[in-house]
Amino acid sequence: MYKGYMPDDRLFLAVDCIIFGFDDEDLKVLLVQRDFEPEKGKWSLMGGFLKKDETLDDAASRILYRLTGMHDIYLEQLYAFSDVNRDPVARTISTSYFAIVNIEKHHEKSTDNFKAKWFSLSKVPNLIFDHDEMLAKAVRRLRRRTSINPIGFELLPEKFTMRQLQKLYETILDKELDKRNFINKIKSMDILIKLKEKDMTSSTKGSYLYQFDQEKYDEKQTNDFYLKL
């Protein structure tokens, strides 16, 4: 063994995932009820340990799939948590990720296997270890991303109204947005496809439905396009 790689202190490397969803009215986070000690029965983020044959991104994708049954979802590395005493069992460093999923598309059977539940951000219970801090950092990152860049479309159904889109942004940013100004900025991005269909549940006239144009969005991302709400 090379001298610089001589055995030293041993530690665990974990990955914890903050999973956000939206139900047309409220931004939510998916939590699991811990079924082993320490802190058995308490609420936790979904996590796991890094395997020797995978990257951190691979581990996060694996953990997310186990809980939601979903692939190809928005996933972003957030922060590394390395407080010496953060885990009472063993020295453990955790790299956190946040993900954005469509609540309607996640597999409820996978969720049930882990006694998982969606919580509104205003009603999140106390979490184990430093998971409250992880969640707080993830919310701040999501709000910062959303305020300059349209990343929240994964939270919407395939077809949505402008009202739903504005409600999503208001919920994430935790503030009211001027309707006319919001619509003008969204339309200026030219990343929506207006459909001939209408949602007739909100009024007798109905509201036009839209779809997200992934190709145009990817193109604008490449050219450093910003929303600036």
Beta strands, then each sheet from edge to edge (+ up, - down):
strand 1: 12-22
strand 2: 27-33
strand 3: 43-44
strand 4: 46-49
strand 5: 74-81
strand 6: 92-100
strand 7: 116-120
strand 8: 160-161
strand 9: 192-199
strand 10: 207-212
sheet 1: 3+ 2- 1+ 4-
sheet 2: 3+ 2- 1+ 6+ 5-
sheet 3: 3+ 2- 7+
sheet 4: 8+ 10- 9+
end
